Amino acid sequence: MATQSDQRLLTSAEFLRIDFGSDIKAELDNGVIRMMAGGSVEHARVQMNLYRYLGLTLRGSGCRPFGSDMAIETAHRSTRYPDVTVDCSRTTADDAKALSDPRVIFEILSPSTRREDEGVKLDEYSQLASVDTIVLVDPSIERVRILQRASPEEWNDRRFLRPTDVALPSLGITIPHDEIFARD
């Protein structure tokens, strides 16, 4: 007979009401709180490059980039913190803890997160009706994988073996490869 857990599963709404403080990062994974580790210098560099480029390029468009401090409720019992999210909601309150209209999601891969980022998170993100593009960025080899919605039930999944710019048609912009991986 299987062992049953006495742990009560949380909803996304319950999870978002918890104050973990500024030093602790966690996600809600199918009702269970999962602690998150910090990233590497390489991860932080790519994240900042994306955030800076998107912030300047999207200014005045009604869409804004957010870092990994802003949540996305991916399911009733799952809440994620993508590395960079572009949200196009005109109604997101200043005190909101989750974005309401994520359009583009970036996950920066690392050896410890790759399996989850390319698995369960990718699956959850692709189920969100507002999400148009998901970009998986591998800083170790400076390559991207771009998934773009072709229809409500179909995604185009492109893996690039060479450096490539990231076109974001729903935002009307393209992020140059050299901007994503800039080292200065």
C-alpha positions in Angstrom: 0.0 0.0 0.0 1.3 3.5 -0.9 2.1 5.9 1.8 -0.2 8.9 1.8 1.0 12.4 2.7 -0.7 14.4 5.4 0.6 17.5 3.7 -2.2 19.8 2.5 -1.8 21.1 -1.0 -1.9 24.8 -1.4 -3.7 26.8 -4.1 -2.0 29.5 -6.0 -4.0 32.2 -4.2 -2.9 30.8 -0.8 0.7 30.6 -1.9 0.7 34.2 -3.1 -0.4 35.3 0.4 2.7 33.8 2.1 5.5 36.3 2.9 8.8 34.4 2.5 10.8 37.6 3.1 13.4 39.0 0.7 16.0 36.3 1.1 13.9 33.2 0.3 12.6 32.2 -3.2 10.0 29.5 -3.7 7.6 28.3 -6.3 4.3 26.4 -6.0 4.5 23.1 -7.9 1.2 21.3 -8.0 0.3 22.4 -4.5 3.7 21.8 -3.0 6.1 24.6 -2.1 9.5 24.1 -3.7 12.5 26.2 -2.6 14.6 27.8 -5.4 18.3 28.4 -5.4 20.0 31.5 -6.6 21.5 31.7 -10.1 25.0 32.0 -11.4 26.8 35.2 -12.6 26.2 34.0 -16.2 22.5 33.6 -15.5 22.3 37.0 -13.9 24.1 38.7 -16.8 21.8 37.2 -19.4 18.7 38.0 -17.3 19.8 41.7 -16.9 20.6 42.0 -20.6 17.1 40.8 -21.5 15.4 43.0 -19.0 17.4 46.1 -19.9 16.9 45.6 -23.7 13.2 44.9 -23.4 12.6 47.8 -20.9 14.1 50.3 -23.3 12.6 48.9 -26.5 9.1 48.4 -25.1 8.8 51.8 -23.3 5.5 53.4 -24.3 4.1 50.3 -25.9 1.8 49.2 -23.0 3.9 46.1 -22.5 6.6 45.8 -19.7 9.3 43.4 -18.8 9.4 41.9 -15.3 12.1 39.9 -13.6 11.8 36.8 -11.4 10.2 38.7 -8.6 6.8 38.6 -10.4 4.7 35.5 -10.4 2.6 33.8 -13.0 -0.2 31.5 -11.9 0.2 28.6 -14.3 -2.6 26.4 -12.8 -4.9 26.3 -9.8 -2.0 24.8 -7.7 1.1 26.1 -9.5 2.8 29.4 -9.4 6.0 30.1 -11.3 8.6 32.9 -11.4 10.1 33.0 -14.9 13.4 34.7 -15.3 11.9 37.4 -17.5 8.3 37.9 -18.4 6.7 40.5 -20.8 3.3 41.4 -19.6 0.9 43.5 -21.6 -1.9 44.1 -19.1 -3.2 47.6 -18.7 -4.9 46.8 -15.4 -2.1 45.2 -13.3 -2.3 46.9 -9.9 1.0 48.2 -8.4 0.5 45.8 -5.4 -0.2 42.7 -7.6 1.8 39.6 -6.8 1.1 37.9 -10.1 1.0 39.1 -13.7 -2.4 38.9 -15.4 -1.4 39.0 -19.2 2.0 37.4 -19.7 2.8 37.5 -23.4 6.4 36.4 -23.6 8.3 34.2 -21.1 12.1 33.7 -20.9 13.7 30.9 -18.9 17.5 30.9 -18.6 18.7 27.3 -18.4 21.3 26.0 -16.0 22.3 22.4 -15.3 20.2 22.3 -12.2 17.0 23.8 -13.8 17.1 22.6 -17.4 15.0 19.5 -16.9 12.2 21.3 -15.1 12.4 24.4 -17.4 12.2 22.2 -20.5 9.6 19.9 -19.0 6.9 20.9 -16.5 7.3 24.6 -16.7 7.3 24.7 -20.5 4.2 22.6 -20.4 2.5 24.9 -17.9 3.5 28.1 -19.8 2.2 26.7 -23.1 -1.2 26.2 -21.5 -1.6 29.9 -20.8 -3.9 31.5 -23.4 -2.1 34.9 -23.3 1.4 33.5 -23.8 2.5 33.8 -27.4 6.3 33.1 -27.2 8.5 31.1 -24.8 12.2 31.4 -25.1 14.7 29.0 -23.5 18.1 30.6 -23.2 21.2 28.5 -22.7 24.0 30.9 -21.6 26.7 28.1 -21.5 26.6 27.7 -25.3 24.9 31.0 -26.2 22.0 29.5 -28.0 18.2 29.9 -27.8 15.2 27.7 -28.3 12.1 29.6 -29.4 8.5 28.3 -29.1 5.8 30.4 -30.7 2.1 29.8 -30.8 0.8 28.8 -34.2 -2.8 28.3 -33.1 -4.6 27.8 -29.8 -3.6 24.1 -29.9 -0.2 24.2 -31.8 3.3 25.5 -31.1 6.2 25.9 -33.5 9.4 24.8 -31.7 12.7 26.0 -33.2 16.1 25.1 -31.8 19.0 27.0 -33.2 22.5 25.5 -33.7 24.0 28.9 -34.6 23.7 32.4 -33.0 20.3 33.8 -33.8 18.2 36.9 -33.0 15.0 36.4 -31.2 12.0 37.7 -33.1 8.9 38.5 -31.0 6.2 39.2 -33.6 3.4 39.9 -31.0 5.5 42.7 -29.6 6.8 43.9 -33.0 10.5 43.6 -31.9 13.6 41.5 -32.4 16.3 41.0 -29.8 19.7 40.7 -31.3 21.7 37.7 -30.2 24.6 39.9 -29.2 22.3 41.9 -26.9 21.2 38.7 -25.1 24.7 37.5 -24.5 26.6 40.8 -24.1 29.4 40.7 -21.6 29.8 44.5 -20.9 
